Amino acid sequence: MPDWTKPMPTMSGETRPYWEACRRGQLLIQRCDSCNEYQFYPRGVCVACFTPNIKWVQASGKGTVWTFTVTRQNRAPGFAEDVPYVLALVELDEGVKMFTNIIDCPPQDVHIGMPVEVTFRRASDTMSVPYFKPVQA
């Protein structure tokens, strides 16, 4: 089992397909069959047209840093040992935005517009968490 010390994400009814896909190394988002809009985070209805006609689709896993901050102080268990770390809002190629951490990159090298791709870290035998790293040229 991995050495994961951060709080574990909560897997609930609406998020279960998302977390099960993450465990398999896939990034899922939702798309509405009525209006074709993508959405993230998981919900039971479409936020654009309010229909329940939403489906899970595999995202490309690629995106760009939309904005970010470098966290230099955090005393919370599981995070204190990671400072400094980058918390970012990444816009996926599908158009949705998701909060994540940028890893495998010095914080001073992260910039708005930086191309990134998803990677997964094992948190337990049944849970993996998506992170993003720079796209290698």
N, CA, C and O atoms as CSV, one atom per row, in Angstrom:
chain,resi,resn,atom,element,x,y,z
A,1,MET,N,N,0.845,-1.178,0.000
A,1,MET,CA,C,0.000,0.000,0.000
A,1,MET,C,C,0.894,1.246,0.000
A,1,MET,O,O,1.928,1.266,0.668
A,2,PRO,N,N,0.497,2.284,-0.748
A,2,PRO,CA,C,1.321,3.490,-0.839
A,2,PRO,C,C,1.396,4.251,0.481
A,2,PRO,O,O,0.615,4.015,1.403
A,3,ASP,N,N,2.340,5.153,0.544
A,3,ASP,CA,C,2.560,5.971,1.731
A,3,ASP,C,C,1.761,7.270,1.619
A,3,ASP,O,O,2.353,8.347,1.549
A,4,TRP,N,N,0.473,7.190,1.602
A,4,TRP,CA,C,-0.429,8.337,1.416
A,4,TRP,C,C,-0.820,8.860,2.782
A,4,TRP,O,O,-1.377,8.115,3.588
A,5,THR,N,N,-0.537,10.145,3.068
A,5,THR,CA,C,-0.850,10.714,4.375
A,5,THR,C,C,-1.887,11.833,4.310
A,5,THR,O,O,-2.281,12.380,5.340
A,6,LYS,N,N,-2.327,12.170,3.105
A,6,LYS,CA,C,-3.344,13.210,2.945
A,6,LYS,C,C,-4.731,12.632,3.240
A,6,LYS,O,O,-4.895,11.412,3.258
A,7,PRO,N,N,-5.726,13.484,3.472
A,7,PRO,CA,C,-7.092,12.959,3.633
A,7,PRO,C,C,-7.520,12.217,2.369
A,7,PRO,O,O,-7.153,12.603,1.258
A,8,MET,N,N,-8.280,11.175,2.543
A,8,MET,CA,C,-8.770,10.396,1.402
A,8,MET,C,C,-9.983,11.088,0.788
A,8,MET,O,O,-10.845,11.581,1.516
A,9,PRO,N,N,-10.063,11.132,-0.542
A,9,PRO,CA,C,-11.271,11.651,-1.184
A,9,PRO,C,C,-12.481,10.809,-0.793
A,9,PRO,O,O,-12.357,9.620,-0.499
A,10,THR,N,N,-13.643,11.437,-0.795
A,10,THR,CA,C,-14.883,10.739,-0.473
A,10,THR,C,C,-15.528,10.242,-1.750
A,10,THR,O,O,-15.768,11.011,-2.681
A,11,MET,N,N,-15.806,8.956,-1.785
A,11,MET,CA,C,-16.487,8.372,-2.930
A,11,MET,C,C,-17.961,8.259,-2.580
A,11,MET,O,O,-18.340,7.488,-1.698
A,12,SER,N,N,-18.801,9.039,-3.280
A,12,SER,CA,C,-20.238,9.002,-3.029
A,12,SER,C,C,-20.937,8.519,-4.298
A,12,SER,O,O,-20.280,8.193,-5.286
A,13,GLY,N,N,-22.254,8.474,-4.269
A,13,GLY,CA,C,-23.024,7.980,-5.413
A,13,GLY,C,C,-22.694,8.662,-6.722
A,13,GLY,O,O,-22.431,7.993,-7.721
A,14,GLU,N,N,-22.704,9.993,-6.732
A,14,GLU,CA,C,-22.453,10.723,-7.981
A,14,GLU,C,C,-20.988,10.692,-8.405
A,14,GLU,O,O,-20.681,10.829,-9.589
A,15,THR,N,N,-20.087,10.514,-7.449
A,15,THR,CA,C,-18.665,10.541,-7.791
A,15,THR,C,C,-18.064,9.151,-7.976
A,15,THR,O,O,-16.927,9.031,-8.432
A,16,ARG,N,N,-18.796,8.114,-7.636
A,16,ARG,CA,C,-18.257,6.751,-7.709
A,16,ARG,C,C,-17.668,6.411,-9.086
A,16,ARG,O,O,-16.544,5.912,-9.135
A,17,PRO,N,N,-18.367,6.656,-10.212
A,17,PRO,CA,C,-17.768,6.320,-11.514
A,17,PRO,C,C,-16.453,7.073,-11.769
A,17,PRO,O,O,-15.529,6.538,-12.382
A,18,TYR,N,N,-16.388,8.312,-11.293
A,18,TYR,CA,C,-15.170,9.110,-11.464
A,18,TYR,C,C,-13.996,8.465,-10.736
A,18,TYR,O,O,-12.934,8.266,-11.325
A,19,TRP,N,N,-14.183,8.138,-9.456
A,19,TRP,CA,C,-13.096,7.571,-8.663
A,19,TRP,C,C,-12.731,6.165,-9.109
A,19,TRP,O,O,-11.561,5.784,-9.056
A,20,GLU,N,N,-13.714,5.389,-9.548
A,20,GLU,CA,C,-13.402,4.055,-10.061
A,20,GLU,C,C,-12.557,4.150,-11.330
A,20,GLU,O,O,-11.656,3.338,-11.542
A,21,ALA,N,N,-12.847,5.141,-12.172
A,21,ALA,CA,C,-12.038,5.344,-13.384
A,21,ALA,C,C,-10.632,5.811,-13.021
A,21,ALA,O,O,-9.658,5.355,-13.619
A,22,CYS,N,N,-10.517,6.709,-12.056
A,22,CYS,CA,C,-9.188,7.161,-11.617
A,22,CYS,C,C,-8.351,5.977,-11.156
A,22,CYS,O,O,-7.159,5.902,-11.453
A,23,ARG,N,N,-8.968,5.057,-10.434
A,23,ARG,CA,C,-8.245,3.863,-9.971
A,23,ARG,C,C,-7.685,3.079,-11.155
A,23,ARG,O,O,-6.633,2.450,-11.040
A,24,ARG,N,N,-8.388,3.112,-12.302
A,24,ARG,CA,C,-7.928,2.422,-13.517
A,24,ARG,C,C,-6.996,3.282,-14.367
A,24,ARG,O,O,-6.532,2.842,-15.419
A,25,GLY,N,N,-6.717,4.522,-13.907
A,25,GLY,CA,C,-5.842,5.403,-14.683
A,25,GLY,C,C,-6.551,6.135,-15.804
A,25,GLY,O,O,-5.927,6.510,-16.796
A,26,GLN,N,N,-7.857,6.343,-15.652
A,26,GLN,CA,C,-8.653,7.072,-16.646
A,26,GLN,C,C,-9.267,8.304,-15.998
A,26,GLN,O,O,-9.696,8.262,-14.845
A,27,LEU,N,N,-9.305,9.397,-16.745
A,27,LEU,CA,C,-9.937,10.623,-16.275
A,27,LEU,C,C,-11.286,10.761,-16.969
A,27,LEU,O,O,-11.348,10.927,-18.187
A,28,LEU,N,N,-12.368,10.691,-16.191
A,28,LEU,CA,C,-13.713,10.829,-16.739
A,28,LEU,C,C,-14.289,12.186,-16.393
A,28,LEU,O,O,-14.029,12.737,-15.324
A,29,ILE,N,N,-15.082,12.718,-17.325
A,29,ILE,CA,C,-15.898,13.899,-17.090
A,29,ILE,C,C,-17.294,13.572,-17.606
A,29,ILE,O,O,-17.507,12.514,-18.198
A,30,GLN,N,N,-18.227,14.461,-17.388
A,30,GLN,CA,C,-19.590,14.214,-17.850
A,30,GLN,C,C,-19.901,15.062,-19.075
A,30,GLN,O,O,-19.399,16.175,-19.231
A,31,ARG,N,N,-20.754,14.497,-19.951
A,31,ARG,CA,C,-21.245,15.225,-21.121
A,31,ARG,C,C,-22.740,15.006,-21.210
A,31,ARG,O,O,-23.235,13.897,-21.012
A,32,CYS,N,N,-23.445,16.074,-21.510
A,32,CYS,CA,C,-24.903,16.017,-21.606
A,32,CYS,C,C,-25.307,15.521,-22.990
A,32,CYS,O,O,-24.835,16.031,-24.006
A,33,ASP,N,N,-26.181,14.526,-23.016
A,33,ASP,CA,C,-26.693,14.015,-24.294
A,33,ASP,C,C,-27.705,14.963,-24.923
A,33,ASP,O,O,-27.981,14.859,-26.118
A,34,SER,N,N,-28.263,15.885,-24.142
A,34,SER,CA,C,-29.266,16.814,-24.677
A,34,SER,C,C,-28.629,18.038,-25.319
A,34,SER,O,O,-29.023,18.436,-26.415
A,35,CYS,N,N,-27.636,18.647,-24.642
A,35,CYS,CA,C,-27.053,19.896,-25.166
A,35,CYS,C,C,-25.571,19.758,-25.536
A,35,CYS,O,O,-24.965,20.711,-26.024
A,36,ASN,N,N,-24.982,18.564,-25.303
A,36,ASN,CA,C,-23.580,18.259,-25.640
A,36,ASN,C,C,-22.550,19.048,-24.852
A,36,ASN,O,O,-21.386,19.092,-25.248
A,37,GLU,N,N,-22.941,19.673,-23.749
A,37,GLU,CA,C,-21.986,20.406,-22.917
A,37,GLU,C,C,-21.263,19.433,-21.982
A,37,GLU,O,O,-21.852,18.482,-21.469
A,38,TYR,N,N,-19.977,19.699,-21.777
A,38,TYR,CA,C,-19.200,18.943,-20.802
A,38,TYR,C,C,-19.337,19.612,-19.437
A,38,TYR,O,O,-19.601,20.811,-19.343
A,39,GLN,N,N,-19.155,18.820,-18.381
A,39,GLN,CA,C,-19.151,19.408,-17.044
A,39,GLN,C,C,-18.237,18.610,-16.121
A,39,GLN,O,O,-18.041,17.404,-16.273
A,40,PHE,N,N,-17.702,19.329,-15.178
A,40,PHE,CA,C,-16.924,18.753,-14.091
A,40,PHE,C,C,-17.068,19.724,-12.939
A,40,PHE,O,O,-16.896,20.928,-13.135
A,41,TYR,N,N,-17.345,19.294,-11.866
A,41,TYR,CA,C,-17.296,18.102,-11.079
A,41,TYR,C,C,-18.570,17.303,-11.300
A,41,TYR,O,O,-19.538,17.836,-11.842
A,42,PRO,N,N,-18.593,16.039,-10.895
A,42,PRO,CA,C,-19.749,15.184,-11.142
A,42,PRO,C,C,-21.028,15.690,-10.484
A,42,PRO,O,O,-21.035,16.101,-9.324
A,43,ARG,N,N,-22.102,15.646,-11.255
A,43,ARG,CA,C,-23.424,16.056,-10.770
A,43,ARG,C,C,-24.477,15.124,-11.353
A,43,ARG,O,O,-24.212,14.380,-12.297
A,44,GLY,N,N,-25.659,15.176,-10.786
A,44,GLY,CA,C,-26.751,14.333,-11.251
A,44,GLY,C,C,-27.538,14.911,-12.410
A,44,GLY,O,O,-28.319,14.200,-13.043
A,45,VAL,N,N,-27.342,16.202,-12.701
A,45,VAL,CA,C,-28.037,16.858,-13.814
A,45,VAL,C,C,-27.055,17.746,-14.559
A,45,VAL,O,O,-25.996,18.091,-14.036
A,46,CYS,N,N,-27.409,18.108,-15.770
A,46,CYS,CA,C,-26.599,19.021,-16.580
A,46,CYS,C,C,-26.741,20.439,-16.035
A,46,CYS,O,O,-27.856,20.912,-15.817
A,47,VAL,N,N,-25.623,21.112,-15.817
A,47,VAL,CA,C,-25.680,22.473,-15.295
A,47,VAL,C,C,-26.053,23.485,-16.378
A,47,VAL,O,O,-26.386,24.626,-16.062
A,48,ALA,N,N,-26.002,23.085,-17.649
A,48,ALA,CA,C,-26.343,24.006,-18.738
A,48,ALA,C,C,-27.836,23.973,-19.064
A,48,ALA,O,O,-28.450,25.021,-19.265
A,49,CYS,N,N,-28.426,22.766,-19.117
A,49,CYS,CA,C,-29.840,22.670,-19.512
A,49,CYS,C,C,-30.711,21.960,-18.481
A,49,CYS,O,O,-31.915,21.809,-18.686
A,50,PHE,N,N,-30.112,21.523,-17.373
A,50,PHE,CA,C,-30.816,20.932,-16.235
A,50,PHE,C,C,-31.504,19.607,-16.520
A,50,PHE,O,O,-32.398,19.212,-15.772
A,51,THR,N,N,-31.110,18.907,-17.584
A,51,THR,CA,C,-31.670,17.578,-17.832
A,51,THR,C,C,-30.826,16.534,-17.114
A,51,THR,O,O,-29.657,16.781,-16.820
A,52,PRO,N,N,-31.395,15.389,-16.834
A,52,PRO,CA,C,-30.605,14.302,-16.218
A,52,PRO,C,C,-29.887,13.437,-17.254
A,52,PRO,O,O,-29.354,12.381,-16.915
A,53,ASN,N,N,-29.870,13.874,-18.506
A,53,ASN,CA,C,-29.310,13.070,-19.601
A,53,ASN,C,C,-27.801,13.230,-19.714
A,53,ASN,O,O,-27.294,13.644,-20.757
A,54,ILE,N,N,-27.090,12.905,-18.654
A,54,ILE,CA,C,-25.641,13.051,-18.674
A,54,ILE,C,C,-24.983,11.686,-18.737
A,54,ILE,O,O,-25.489,10.702,-18.198
A,55,LYS,N,N,-23.844,11.654,-19.409
A,55,LYS,CA,C,-23.076,10.423,-19.569
A,55,LYS,C,C,-21.637,10.682,-19.149
A,55,LYS,O,O,-21.147,11.809,-19.231
A,56,TRP,N,N,-20.972,9.635,-18.702
A,56,TRP,CA,C,-19.550,9.706,-18.397
A,56,TRP,C,C,-18.776,9.447,-19.681
A,56,TRP,O,O,-19.067,8.496,-20.407
A,57,VAL,N,N,-17.793,10.293,-19.960
A,57,VAL,CA,C,-16.928,10.109,-21.128
A,57,VAL,C,C,-15.474,10.261,-20.684
A,57,VAL,O,O,-15.172,10.974,-19.727
A,58,GLN,N,N,-14.594,9.585,-21.388
A,58,GLN,CA,C,-13.181,9.694,-21.055
A,58,GLN,C,C,-12.641,11.007,-21.599
A,58,GLN,O,O,-12.800,11.316,-22.780
A,59,ALA,N,N,-12.003,11.772,-20.729
A,59,ALA,CA,C,-11.381,13.035,-21.137
A,59,ALA,C,C,-10.041,12.735,-21.795
A,59,ALA,O,O,-9.469,11.661,-21.613
A,60,SER,N,N,-9.556,13.695,-22.556
A,60,SER,CA,C,-8.259,13.547,-23.207
A,60,SER,C,C,-7.127,13.476,-22.186
A,60,SER,O,O,-6.079,12.883,-22.444
A,61,GLY,N,N,-7.351,14.089,-21.024
A,61,GLY,CA,C,-6.300,14.135,-20.011
A,61,GLY,C,C,-5.283,15.234,-20.264
A,61,GLY,O,O,-4.285,15.339,-19.550
A,62,LYS,N,N,-5.531,16.047,-21.271
A,62,LYS,CA,C,-4.631,17.150,-21.599
A,62,LYS,C,C,-5.340,18.477,-21.352
A,62,LYS,O,O,-6.560,18.581,-21.480
A,63,GLY,N,N,-4.553,19.485,-20.996
A,63,GLY,CA,C,-5.126,20.794,-20.739
A,63,GLY,C,C,-4.034,21.825,-20.563
A,63,GLY,O,O,-2.869,21.587,-20.883
A,64,THR,N,N,-4.433,22.984,-20.045
A,64,THR,CA,C,-3.487,24.070,-19.794
A,64,THR,C,C,-3.755,24.654,-18.416
A,64,THR,O,O,-4.876,24.624,-17.908
A,65,VAL,N,N,-2.690,25.186,-17.828
A,65,VAL,CA,C,-2.839,25.851,-16.538
A,65,VAL,C,C,-3.602,27.143,-16.768
A,65,VAL,O,O,-3.148,28.006,-17.519
A,66,TRP,N,N,-4.757,27.286,-16.130
A,66,TRP,CA,C,-5.594,28.471,-16.287
A,66,TRP,C,C,-5.199,29.529,-15.265
A,66,TRP,O,O,-5.139,30.717,-15.585
A,67,THR,N,N,-4.931,29.098,-14.040
A,67,THR,CA,C,-4.374,29.949,-12.984
A,67,THR,C,C,-3.774,29.036,-11.936
A,67,THR,O,O,-4.052,27.837,-11.927
A,68,PHE,N,N,-2.955,29.584,-11.052
A,68,PHE,CA,C,-2.315,28.750,-10.044
A,68,PHE,C,C,-1.819,29.608,-8.893
A,68,PHE,O,O,-1.754,30.833,-8.988
A,69,THR,N,N,-1.471,28.936,-7.807
A,69,THR,CA,C,-0.817,29.570,-6.671
A,69,THR,C,C,0.222,28.602,-6.137
A,69,THR,O,O,0.060,27.386,-6.234
A,70,VAL,N,N,1.272,29.140,-5.582
A,70,VAL,CA,C,2.294,28.320,-4.950
A,70,VAL,C,C,2.060,28.389,-3.443
A,70,VAL,O,O,2.102,29.465,-2.845
A,71,THR,N,N,1.816,27.234,-2.842
A,71,THR,CA,C,1.609,27.153,-1.400
A,71,THR,C,C,2.957,26.918,-0.738
A,71,THR,O,O,3.624,25.914,-0.988
A,72,ARG,N,N,3.341,27.862,0.108
A,72,ARG,CA,C,4.647,27.785,0.770
A,72,ARG,C,C,4.538,27.453,2.251
A,72,ARG,O,O,5.534,27.112,2.889
A,73,GLN,N,N,3.329,27.551,2.801
A,73,GLN,CA,C,3.105,27.204,4.201
A,73,GLN,C,C,1.811,26.417,4.311
A,73,GLN,O,O,0.757,26.853,3.849
A,74,ASN,N,N,1.913,25.258,4.927
A,74,ASN,CA,C,0.736,24.455,5.220
A,74,ASN,C,C,1.163,23.458,6.294
A,74,ASN,O,O,1.988,22.579,6.043
A,75,ARG,N,N,0.608,23.599,7.466
A,75,ARG,CA,C,1.003,22.735,8.576
A,75,ARG,C,C,0.127,21.498,8.706
A,75,ARG,O,O,0.336,20.678,9.600
A,76,ALA,N,N,-0.845,21.360,7.826
A,76,ALA,CA,C,-1.754,20.221,7.914
A,76,ALA,C,C,-1.018,18.921,7.597
A,76,ALA,O,O,-0.203,18.869,6.676
A,77,PRO,N,N,-1.310,17.882,8.360
A,77,PRO,CA,C,-0.683,16.591,8.078
A,77,PRO,C,C,-0.964,16.136,6.646
A,77,PRO,O,O,-2.087,16.246,6.153
A,78,GLY,N,N,0.060,15.633,6.003
A,78,GLY,CA,C,-0.070,15.188,4.619
A,78,GLY,C,C,0.283,16.265,3.611
A,78,GLY,O,O,0.564,15.960,2.452
A,79,PHE,N,N,0.272,17.514,4.035
A,79,PHE,CA,C,0.595,18.623,3.131
A,79,PHE,C,C,1.877,19.338,3.536
A,79,PHE,O,O,2.596,19.855,2.681
A,80,ALA,N,N,2.168,19.371,4.833
A,80,ALA,CA,C,3.340,20.101,5.339
A,80,ALA,C,C,4.622,19.628,4.671
A,80,ALA,O,O,5.501,20.434,4.367
A,81,GLU,N,N,4.729,18.322,4.441
A,81,GLU,CA,C,5.956,17.798,3.843
A,81,GLU,C,C,6.071,18.074,2.339
A,81,GLU,O,O,7.124,17.834,1.748
A,82,ASP,N,N,5.006,18.572,1.721
A,82,ASP,CA,C,5.027,18.844,0.277
A,82,ASP,C,C,5.366,20.285,-0.082
A,82,ASP,O,O,5.619,20.576,-1.251
A,83,VAL,N,N,5.380,21.197,0.889
A,83,VAL,CA,C,5.610,22.602,0.552
A,83,VAL,C,C,7.033,22.801,0.049
A,83,VAL,O,O,7.955,22.156,0.550
A,84,PRO,N,N,7.232,23.674,-0.927
A,84,PRO,CA,C,6.183,24.377,-1.668
A,84,PRO,C,C,5.547,23.460,-2.719
A,84,PRO,O,O,6.216,22.614,-3.312
A,85,TYR,N,N,4.247,23.648,-2.933
A,85,TYR,CA,C,3.547,22.887,-3.968
A,85,TYR,C,C,2.616,23.822,-4.722
A,85,TYR,O,O,2.267,24.902,-4.244
A,86,VAL,N,N,2.225,23.384,-5.910
A,86,VAL,CA,C,1.399,24.206,-6.793
A,86,VAL,C,C,-0.027,23.684,-6.813
A,86,VAL,O,O,-0.275,22.529,-7.159
A,87,LEU,N,N,-0.963,24.551,-6.437
A,87,LEU,CA,C,-2.388,24.289,-6.598
A,87,LEU,C,C,-2.812,25.061,-7.842
A,87,LEU,O,O,-2.586,26.267,-7.940
A,88,ALA,N,N,-3.424,24.362,-8.784
A,88,ALA,CA,C,-3.756,24.998,-10.061
A,88,ALA,C,C,-5.192,24.705,-10.466
A,88,ALA,O,O,-5.784,23.703,-10.066
A,89,LEU,N,N,-5.726,25.600,-11.264
A,89,LEU,CA,C,-6.979,25.378,-11.962
A,89,LEU,C,C,-6.586,25.082,-13.398
A,89,LEU,O,O,-6.085,25.951,-14.111
A,90,VAL,N,N,-6.820,23.843,-13.813
A,90,VAL,CA,C,-6.440,23.401,-15.154
A,90,VAL,C,C,-7.684,23.355,-16.026
A,90,VAL,O,O,-8.710,22.798,-15.634
A,91,GLU,N,N,-7.585,23.946,-17.212
A,91,GLU,CA,C,-8.669,23.859,-18.182
A,91,GLU,C,C,-8.356,22.713,-19.131
A,91,GLU,O,O,-7.380,22.756,-19.880
A,92,LEU,N,N,-9.203,21.682,-19.087
A,92,LEU,CA,C,-9.015,20.539,-19.972
A,92,LEU,C,C,-9.325,20.929,-21.410
A,92,LEU,O,O,-10.032,21.907,-21.653
A,93,ASP,N,N,-8.803,20.170,-22.356
A,93,ASP,CA,C,-9.079,20.430,-23.773
A,93,ASP,C,C,-10.579,20.414,-24.065
A,93,ASP,O,O,-11.030,21.043,-25.023
A,94,GLU,N,N,-11.352,19.700,-23.248
A,94,GLU,CA,C,-12.812,19.641,-23.428
A,94,GLU,C,C,-13.515,20.903,-22.934
A,94,GLU,O,O,-14.712,21.071,-23.167
A,95,GLY,N,N,-12.783,21.798,-22.251
A,95,GLY,CA,C,-13.350,23.070,-21.836
A,95,GLY,C,C,-13.711,23.182,-20.370
A,95,GLY,O,O,-13.985,24.285,-19.895
A,96,VAL,N,N,-13.722,22.078,-19.633
A,96,VAL,CA,C,-14.039,22.160,-18.209
A,96,VAL,C,C,-12.770,22.462,-17.427
A,96,VAL,O,O,-11.661,22.199,-17.892
A,97,LYS,N,N,-12.947,23.015,-16.238
A,97,LYS,CA,C,-11.807,23.330,-15.373
A,97,LYS,C,C,-11.861,22.464,-14.131
A,97,LYS,O,O,-12.935,22.167,-13.608
A,98,MET,N,N,-10.689,22.063,-13.668
A,98,MET,CA,C,-10.621,21.272,-12.444
A,98,MET,C,C,-9.427,21.697,-11.610
A,98,MET,O,O,-8.352,21.980,-12.139
A,99,PHE,N,N,-9.633,21.738,-10.278
A,99,PHE,CA,C,-8.539,22.024,-9.356
A,99,PHE,C,C,-7.680,20.784,-9.216
A,99,PHE,O,O,-8.183,19.661,-9.176
A,100,THR,N,N,-6.364,21.006,-9.142
A,100,THR,CA,C,-5.418,19.909,-9.061
A,100,THR,C,C,-4.089,20.439,-8.563
A,100,THR,O,O,-3.935,21.638,-8.329
A,101,ASN,N,N,-3.151,19.560,-8.405
A,101,ASN,CA,C,-1.773,19.960,-8.123
A,101,ASN,C,C,-0.933,19.701,-9.355
A,101,ASN,O,O,-1.147,18.723,-10.072
A,102,ILE,N,N,0.025,20.582,-9.600
A,102,ILE,CA,C,1.004,20.375,-10.665
A,102,ILE,C,C,2.217,19.727,-10.019
A,102,ILE,O,O,2.775,20.255,-9.057
A,103,ILE,N,N,2.620,18.586,-10.547
A,103,ILE,CA,C,3.753,17.852,-9.979
A,103,ILE,C,C,4.819,17.651,-11.050
A,103,ILE,O,O,4.611,17.958,-12.224
A,104,ASP,N,N,5.959,17.130,-10.619
A,104,ASP,CA,C,7.083,16.838,-11.511
A,104,ASP,C,C,7.566,18.085,-12.229
A,104,ASP,O,O,7.990,18.030,-13.383
A,105,CYS,N,N,7.494,19.224,-11.521
A,105,CYS,CA,C,7.890,20.507,-12.100
A,105,CYS,C,C,8.223,21.462,-10.957
A,105,CYS,O,O,7.432,21.592,-10.023
A,106,PRO,N,N,9.370,22.131,-11.008
A,106,PRO,CA,C,9.642,23.125,-9.966
A,106,PRO,C,C,8.558,24.207,-9.966
A,106,PRO,O,O,8.145,24.657,-11.035
A,107,PRO,N,N,8.091,24.631,-8.787
A,107,PRO,CA,C,7.021,25.637,-8.733
A,107,PRO,C,C,7.335,26.895,-9.542
A,107,PRO,O,O,6.431,27.475,-10.144
A,108,GLN,N,N,8.580,27.324,-9.568
A,108,GLN,CA,C,8.928,28.541,-10.301
A,108,GLN,C,C,8.802,28.380,-11.818
A,108,GLN,O,O,8.806,29.378,-12.540
A,109,ASP,N,N,8.691,27.151,-12.311
A,109,ASP,CA,C,8.552,26.924,-13.753
A,109,ASP,C,C,7.102,26.855,-14.217
A,109,ASP,O,O,6.837,26.869,-15.419
A,110,VAL,N,N,6.166,26.779,-13.280
A,110,VAL,CA,C,4.746,26.723,-13.653
A,110,VAL,C,C,4.312,28.101,-14.130
A,110,VAL,O,O,4.682,29.115,-13.539
A,111,HIS,N,N,3.521,28.133,-15.211
A,111,HIS,CA,C,3.026,29.409,-15.723
A,111,HIS,C,C,1.645,29.225,-16.349
A,111,HIS,O,O,1.276,28.133,-16.780
A,112,ILE,N,N,0.905,30.315,-16.386
A,112,ILE,CA,C,-0.415,30.305,-17.014
A,112,ILE,C,C,-0.229,29.977,-18.488
A,112,ILE,O,O,0.644,30.528,-19.159
A,113,GLY,N,N,-1.067,29.068,-18.980
A,113,GLY,CA,C,-0.979,28.627,-20.368
A,113,GLY,C,C,-0.076,27.419,-20.567
A,113,GLY,O,O,0.027,26.909,-21.683
A,114,MET,N,N,0.577,26.953,-19.518
A,114,MET,CA,C,1.481,25.805,-19.629
A,114,MET,C,C,0.683,24.543,-19.975
A,114,MET,O,O,-0.294,24.231,-19.295
A,115,PRO,N,N,1.084,23.821,-21.014
A,115,PRO,CA,C,0.397,22.572,-21.342
A,115,PRO,C,C,0.712,21.490,-20.307
A,115,PRO,O,O,1.867,21.300,-19.925
A,116,VAL,N,N,-0.316,20.794,-19.864
A,116,VAL,CA,C,-0.175,19.761,-18.852
A,116,VAL,C,C,-0.978,18.526,-19.256
A,116,VAL,O,O,-1.853,18.583,-20.120
A,117,GLU,N,N,-0.650,17.401,-18.597
A,117,GLU,CA,C,-1.383,16.159,-18.834
A,117,GLU,C,C,-1.587,15.447,-17.511
A,117,GLU,O,O,-0.819,15.628,-16.566
A,118,VAL,N,N,-2.621,14.644,-17.460
A,118,VAL,CA,C,-2.977,13.963,-16.213
A,118,VAL,C,C,-2.006,12.825,-15.931
A,118,VAL,O,O,-1.468,12.195,-16.841
A,119,THR,N,N,-1.802,12.589,-14.665
A,119,THR,CA,C,-1.084,11.435,-14.149
A,119,THR,C,C,-1.781,11.055,-12.854
A,119,THR,O,O,-2.511,11.869,-12.290
A,120,PHE,N,N,-1.578,9.867,-12.382
A,120,PHE,CA,C,-2.311,9.407,-11.202
A,120,PHE,C,C,-1.349,8.935,-10.125
A,120,PHE,O,O,-0.317,8.327,-10.410
A,121,ARG,N,N,-1.709,9.228,-8.885
A,121,ARG,CA,C,-0.954,8.755,-7.725
A,121,ARG,C,C,-1.850,7.824,-6.921
A,121,ARG,O,O,-2.999,8.151,-6.622
A,122,ARG,N,N,-1.319,6.679,-6.581
A,122,ARG,CA,C,-2.068,5.686,-5.799
A,122,ARG,C,C,-2.152,6.156,-4.350
A,122,ARG,O,O,-1.129,6.411,-3.714
A,123,ALA,N,N,-3.381,6.270,-3.828
A,123,ALA,CA,C,-3.596,6.700,-2.449
A,123,ALA,C,C,-3.873,5.507,-1.535
A,123,ALA,O,O,-3.578,5.553,-0.341
A,124,SER,N,N,-4.433,4.455,-2.091
A,124,SER,CA,C,-4.708,3.232,-1.339
A,124,SER,C,C,-4.886,2.112,-2.354
A,124,SER,O,O,-4.713,2.318,-3.555
A,125,ASP,N,N,-5.226,0.949,-1.872
A,125,ASP,CA,C,-5.463,-0.165,-2.797
A,125,ASP,C,C,-6.678,0.068,-3.685
A,125,ASP,O,O,-6.799,-0.542,-4.747
A,126,THR,N,N,-7.575,0.948,-3.253
A,126,THR,CA,C,-8.812,1.173,-4.004
A,126,THR,C,C,-8.977,2.600,-4.507
A,126,THR,O,O,-10.027,2.930,-5.058
A,127,MET,N,N,-7.968,3.463,-4.334
A,127,MET,CA,C,-8.128,4.877,-4.694
A,127,MET,C,C,-6.854,5.421,-5.334
A,127,MET,O,O,-5.754,5.240,-4.811
A,128,SER,N,N,-7.023,6.093,-6.482
A,128,SER,CA,C,-5.957,6.861,-7.122
A,128,SER,C,C,-6.462,8.275,-7.320
A,128,SER,O,O,-7.650,8.493,-7.556
A,129,VAL,N,N,-5.549,9.242,-7.221
A,129,VAL,CA,C,-5.907,10.657,-7.292
A,129,VAL,C,C,-5.232,11.273,-8.521
A,129,VAL,O,O,-4.036,11.075,-8.735
A,130,PRO,N,N,-5.999,12.021,-9.335
A,130,PRO,CA,C,-5.391,12.650,-10.509
A,130,PRO,C,C,-4.590,13.899,-10.143
A,130,PRO,O,O,-5.035,14.730,-9.351
A,131,TYR,N,N,-3.427,14.011,-10.723
A,131,TYR,CA,C,-2.580,15.183,-10.653
A,131,TYR,C,C,-2.249,15.546,-12.096
A,131,TYR,O,O,-2.565,14.798,-13.022
A,132,PHE,N,N,-1.615,16.692,-12.280
A,132,PHE,CA,C,-1.183,17.056,-13.631
A,132,PHE,C,C,0.307,17.374,-13.615
A,132,PHE,O,O,0.849,17.864,-12.624
A,133,LYS,N,N,0.947,17.082,-14.734
A,133,LYS,CA,C,2.373,17.339,-14.901
A,133,LYS,C,C,2.578,17.999,-16.252
A,133,LYS,O,O,1.723,17.886,-17.131
A,134,PRO,N,N,3.702,18.689,-16.431
A,134,PRO,CA,C,3.958,19.335,-17.724
A,134,PRO,C,C,4.010,18.304,-18.851
A,134,PRO,O,O,4.482,17.183,-18.663
A,135,VAL,N,N,3.523,18.698,-20.011
A,135,VAL,CA,C,3.632,17.859,-21.199
A,135,VAL,C,C,5.077,17.922,-21.665
A,135,VAL,O,O,5.638,19.004,-21.834
A,136,GLN,N,N,5.669,16.768,-21.871
A,136,GLN,CA,C,7.056,16.724,-22.347
A,136,GLN,C,C,7.077,16.858,-23.862
A,136,GLN,O,O,6.356,16.154,-24.570
A,137,ALA,N,N,7.915,17.772,-24.351
A,137,ALA,CA,C,7.993,18.034,-25.800
A,137,ALA,C,C,8.640,16.873,-26.529
A,137,ALA,O,O,8.789,16.916,-27.750
